[in-house]
Amino acid sequence: MCYNCKGEGHMSKQCTKPRRKRDAEWFKDKVLLVQAQANGQVLQEEELKILADPGTPESSSNQIVITNNAAYQADDLDAYDS
């Protein structure tokens, strides 16, 4: 089963249709896969790839971490001086 188009007979790597949007249905599928894995069900390779995909580009998550760290350090400098 293709997870991009929900079609039968091919895998998502072979799909010619555009990638599936990360919408409510995508998140519901991801929750169902997590629940299945928690219940001890063995997942296929394609299902494991969906679970491994965080849903955010790595560069944007890195920017958030850098911004948060910089704000944290600047706010707490006075606490160490006293």
C-alpha positions as CSV (number, residue, x, y, z in Angstrom):
1,M,0.0,0.0,0.0
2,C,1.3,3.4,-0.9
3,Y,1.2,6.0,1.9
4,N,1.4,8.9,-0.5
5,C,-1.7,8.3,-2.4
6,K,-3.3,5.4,-0.4
7,G,-3.1,3.3,-3.6
8,E,-2.7,-0.4,-3.8
9,G,0.0,-2.3,-5.8
10,H,3.0,-0.1,-5.3
11,M,5.1,1.4,-2.5
12,S,5.5,5.1,-1.9
13,K,9.0,5.2,-3.4
14,Q,7.4,4.1,-6.8
15,C,4.5,6.5,-6.6
16,T,4.2,9.1,-9.4
17,K,1.6,11.2,-7.6
18,P,2.7,14.2,-5.4
19,R,3.6,13.5,-1.8
20,R,0.8,13.4,0.7
21,K,0.2,16.5,2.8
22,R,0.8,16.4,6.5
23,D,-2.7,17.0,7.5
24,A,-5.1,15.6,10.2
25,E,-5.3,12.3,8.3
26,W,-1.5,12.0,8.2
27,F,-1.3,12.6,12.0
28,K,-4.1,10.1,12.6
29,D,-2.2,7.4,10.6
30,K,0.9,8.1,12.6
31,V,-1.0,7.8,15.9
32,L,-2.4,4.5,14.8
33,L,1.0,3.2,13.8
34,V,2.4,4.2,17.3
35,Q,-0.5,2.4,19.0
36,A,0.1,-0.7,16.8
37,Q,3.8,-0.7,17.7
38,A,3.0,-0.3,21.4
39,N,0.7,-3.3,21.2
40,G,3.6,-5.4,19.9
41,Q,2.6,-5.5,16.2
42,V,5.5,-5.8,13.8
43,L,5.5,-2.9,11.4
44,Q,6.7,-2.9,7.8
45,E,9.6,-0.8,6.5
46,E,7.3,1.9,5.1
47,E,5.4,2.1,8.3
48,L,8.6,2.6,10.3
49,K,9.7,5.4,7.9
50,I,6.5,7.2,8.7
51,L,7.2,6.9,12.4
52,A,10.8,8.1,12.0
53,D,9.7,11.2,10.1
54,P,9.4,14.1,12.6
55,G,7.3,16.2,10.3
56,T,9.5,19.3,10.5
57,P,12.6,20.2,8.4
58,E,15.8,19.8,10.4
59,S,16.9,23.3,9.6
60,S,13.8,25.0,11.2
61,S,14.1,22.9,14.3
62,N,17.8,23.8,14.7
63,Q,16.9,27.5,14.4
64,I,14.3,27.2,17.2
65,V,16.8,25.5,19.5
66,I,19.4,28.2,18.8
67,T,17.0,31.0,19.5
68,N,15.7,29.4,22.7
69,N,19.2,28.8,24.0
70,A,20.3,32.3,23.2
71,A,17.2,33.8,25.0
72,Y,17.7,31.5,28.0
73,Q,21.4,32.4,28.4
74,A,20.7,36.2,28.1
75,D,17.9,36.1,30.7
76,D,19.8,34.2,33.3
77,L,23.2,36.1,33.3
78,D,22.2,38.3,36.2
79,A,21.4,35.4,38.4
80,Y,25.0,34.2,38.3
81,D,26.5,37.6,39.2
82,S,24.8,37.9,42.7
